[in-house]
Amino acid sequence: MSVKPASVEAPGVRRPMRPRVVRLVDIGLDPAFDASMSFVQATLQNINTGAASPIVEVEFVRSRDLRTVGMALTAEAHVLHVMAHGGAYGDDGPTFSSSDQRTSFSLGQLTDDAAGQGRGVRTSTVFADGCKTATGVWQRAFEHVLQGPITYIGTTSSIGWHEATVFGAMFYGVLYRNKGKGVDPAAASMAAARGAAQAYTDLLGKRCPYKAITLEPSAWARENVRPTNI
């Protein structure tokens, strides 16, 4: 019987870094959100151009099925980027919703899922790409579903396709410019978001509507959601 020899890695050979997952979740579900999502996808794919191995792996989720949306929001990722209408406050708190109002997913629902599964948002960065998602009520609601500290990117005002695509391109361009190890993912996202906001202001001559904040799990989340390290 022949035995296949085990492969031996030569000294000094470096394994390629595992690509960092960016999950794009479209709950807006209309042509404007589709255009913005396509632009972000193209930006991320361009980042991989010329690299010896992929830097970024893009996962794209567009669905009206609430279970699918909930799973997309809690699966592990480097960046969780949600595009939807924000600013809505239903009985279950801040809510992501579609343009036709037929689909909505509240952070109250996400909290219930976290309580039932003991599993919440597992990412270093949440990019809540909708109108007025940087308000205190959105921040406090997200703190209930976190498994660890994150960089949270939200908006201080209403936004449109132009604002979303300009800031998104700058943010991802800065974030994945540094391909080295040893940088805390949440800290890298914070620096990239602040750099993108400053560039937005410098280029367009107006205040950037996007704001980056560090969020920590609430006392409830620390008791009911398993901690994680991303």
N, C-alpha and C positions, 0 to 999 in steps of 0.2 A: 504494500500500500504506500503510495507516495504521499508525502507530507509537504504542503505548501509552506515555504519559509515565511516567517513573520517579517513584515516590512519594518525597517529600522530607519528612523529619521536621522539624517546627517546632522552632526553637531553644527550649531549656528544657524540652522534653517528655521525661520520663523513661520509659524502657522498664521494664515490670514485671519484678521479679526472678524468676528461674527458681525454681519450687518445689523445695524440698529433699526428696529421696527418703528415705522411711523404709521399709525392706523388712522385713516381718514373715514369719518363717519358722517354721512350725509342724511340729515333728518329734514332739511329744508325742502327737498324733493320738488324743485322747479328748475327751469332752464338757467336762471341766474346762478343758483347754487351749483348746478352742473358745470357751468362755465368756470366758476371759481375753483371747483374741485379739479377740473381738468388742468387748469393753470398750475395749481400746486403740484399735481402729479408730474407734470412736465418738468417743473423746477427740480423736483427730487430726482427724477430720472437723469436729468442733466448732470447732477452732482456725481453720479456714478460713472459718467463718461470719462474714459481714460484711466480709470482706477484699475489696479491689478486685480482687485476683488471688490465686490459691491460694498459700498459704504452704508447705503440705506436700502431697506426693504420696505416697500409700500404695500400696505393692506387697505383695500377699499371696501367699505360696507355701505350699501344703500338699501334700506328696507323699511317697510311699514310694520313688520312683525316685531312686536315689543320684546319678545324673548330674544330675538336675534340682536336687537339694539342693546338690550341689557348685557348680553354676553360680550358684545363688541366694546362696551364701556368698561368692563371689568377684566378683560383678558390682558395679559402682560404686554407692555410696549414701552418704547423709549419716549415717544410722544403720542398722546391721544388728542387728535384734532377733530373737534365736532363742529360741523357747519349746520346751522339751523337758525330759526327765528328765536331770539331770546327776549328778555324783558317781561315775559308773561309770568303771572303769579296765580296759580290755581289753588285748589284746596290742599294739594300736596306740595305747595311751595313752588320755587322757580322751575320753569318748564321749557324744554326745547320743543319747538313745534314746526310743522311743515307750513308751506305757504297757503295750502288749501284748507288748513286747520283739521284735516282728516286724521293726522297722525301727531301725537304728542307723547313726550316721555318726561316725566317730572323727576326731580331729585328726590322727592318723597318716595317714588317707586323704587329708585335706586337704593335708597336707605333701607326699604323693606327687603329688597333682594340681599343686601349686605347682611341684614339681621338673620335672614333665613339660611344663608349659605356660609356666613362667617367670612365672606370674601368681598372686598370692595374694589376701589380703583387701584390698580397695580401699575403705576407708571411714575416716571420722574417728572413728567410735564403734562399738564392739561391745558389745551388751547381751546377755549370756549369761544368760537368764532361766530358770534351773534350779537344782536344789539343789547347794550347795557348789561353785560354779564360780569362786569367788575364791581358791581354794587355790593354793599355789605351783606345783603340777604343771600346773594349767590355765593359769596365766599363762605358764609356760615353753613349754608346747605351742603356745599362740597366737603367741608371739614368733617361732616358726619359719615362720609363714605370712603375716607382715605385709609390706606394701610400703612402709610408713612408720609413724611414731609414731601411736598412737591413744589415746583414752580407753576403757578397758575397765571395764565394769560387771558384776560378778559377785556371788555370794552367799556368806556365811560360814557358813550353816547350811541346814537343810531349810526349804523354803517351801511355801506353798499358794496357792490361788486368791486369798484375801483379801490376803495380803502383796503378791502380784504386781500386782493391780489398783490397790491404794492407792498403791504406790510409782510404778507406771507412769504413773498419772494426774498425780501431782505432778511427776515428771520431765519429761514432755512439756509440761505446762502452763508450767513455768519455762523450758524450753529455747526454746520458740517464742514466748515473750512478747516477746523482743527481736527485732524484725524487721529491724533495720538491718544495713548492710554493715560490713565492717572488723573483725569479731570472728572470731578463729580458731575453726573449728568444734570441734576437740577441746577447746580451753579452755572454750568455751561449754558443751559437754556435761559437762565436769568440774564447772563451777560449778553447773549445773542438778542434777547427781546429788548433790552435797554439800548443796545447798539442799533437795532432796527428802528426803534422809536425815534432815536436821535437823527438817524439818516432820513427817516420819513419827514421829520420837521425841517431839516436842512434843505431837502430837495423840493418839497412842496410848499414850504413857507407857511405851514400851519401846524397847530398842535396835533400830535398823533393821538388817535382815539384808543389805542391799545395800551394796556397797563399790565406789568408783570408784578406778581406778589408771591411771597412764600406763604404757603398754607401748611398747617400742622393738623394731624388728626384731632378731633374733638375728644373730650373725656368719654363720651358715649362710644365713639369709634375705637378708642384704645381698649375698651372693655369688651367690645362685641365683634371687632374685625381683626383678623390675624395680621400681625406686622409683616412687612416684607422689605427686602432691599432690592432695588432695581439698578 
